[in-house]
Amino acid sequence: VDIDWEFPTAIGIACTSGNTCQRNADKQNYVTLVKEMRTAFDSAGATDGKHYLITIAAGASQEYVEDPNGSSAWIVQMANTLDWINIMTYDLYGAW
């Protein structure tokens, strides 16, 4: 399974007065989702002898990697659970 939740905590809509445009808990919710998937997939694999892959597409910017407290611990937890992470570098640009 490849999960393409590209920017957890960013809902992806223009923020207008009265709207909630971020859910700070979503990065940890993402970790929980992937850990639960890994547990279920490993259980299925123990039954049928297969290894089920879990991958994600991830943003490359510091804003994506850090949680609202400036920590990247959540992505380390993800990396310990996933088979691989596809980094979306097409969002990177600059005058270098």
JODADA-V923606 format. One record per residue. N is the residue number from 1. RES is the residue in one letter. PHI is phi in radians with two decimals (* if undefined). NEAR is the number of other C-alpha atoms within 10 Angstrom. Layout:
n,res,phi,near
N,RES,PHI,NEAR
N,RES,PHI,NEAR
//
This chain:
n,res,phi,near
1,V,*,9
2,D,-1.91,13
3,I,-1.67,13
4,D,-2.02,12
5,W,-1.60,13
6,E,-1.15,16
7,F,-2.36,16
8,P,-1.04,22
9,T,1.54,20
10,A,-1.90,16
11,I,-1.27,13
12,G,1.67,11
13,I,-2.07,10
14,A,-1.11,9
15,C,-1.47,11
16,T,-1.97,8
17,S,-0.89,7
18,G,1.64,6
19,N,-1.59,9
20,T,-1.72,12
21,C,-1.75,15
22,Q,-2.47,15
23,R,-2.13,13
24,N,-1.02,14
25,A,-1.37,12
26,D,-1.17,16
27,K,-1.17,22
28,Q,-1.23,18
29,N,-1.07,15
30,Y,-1.10,18
31,V,-1.02,18
32,T,-1.07,15
33,L,-1.00,12
34,V,-1.17,20
35,K,-1.09,17
36,E,-1.16,13
37,M,-1.10,17
38,R,-1.05,18
39,T,-1.04,12
40,A,-1.16,13
41,F,-1.17,17
42,D,-1.15,17
43,S,-1.13,15
44,A,-1.11,14
45,G,-1.15,13
46,A,-1.16,11
47,T,-1.40,9
48,D,-1.90,9
49,G,1.33,10
50,K,-1.86,12
51,H,-1.92,12
52,Y,-1.68,16
53,L,-1.41,13
54,I,-2.22,17
55,T,-2.29,19
56,I,-2.35,20
57,A,-1.71,16
58,A,-2.25,20
59,G,-1.19,21
60,A,-1.81,16
61,S,-1.35,13
62,Q,-1.03,10
63,E,-1.01,12
64,Y,-1.29,18
65,V,-1.20,20
66,E,-1.53,15
67,D,-1.45,20
68,P,-1.03,15
69,N,-1.66,7
70,G,1.45,10
71,S,-1.76,10
72,S,-1.85,15
73,A,-1.03,13
74,W,-1.10,17
75,I,-1.26,20
76,V,-1.14,11
77,Q,-1.05,15
78,M,-1.10,22
79,A,-1.06,15
80,N,-1.28,10
81,T,-1.86,18
82,L,-1.48,17
83,D,-1.46,13
84,W,-2.87,15
85,I,-2.13,17
86,N,-1.62,13
87,I,-1.51,14
88,M,-1.51,13
89,T,-1.40,11
90,Y,-1.17,8
91,D,-1.47,9
92,L,-1.56,9
93,Y,-2.70,7
94,G,2.99,4
95,A,-1.68,3
96,W,-1.35,3
//
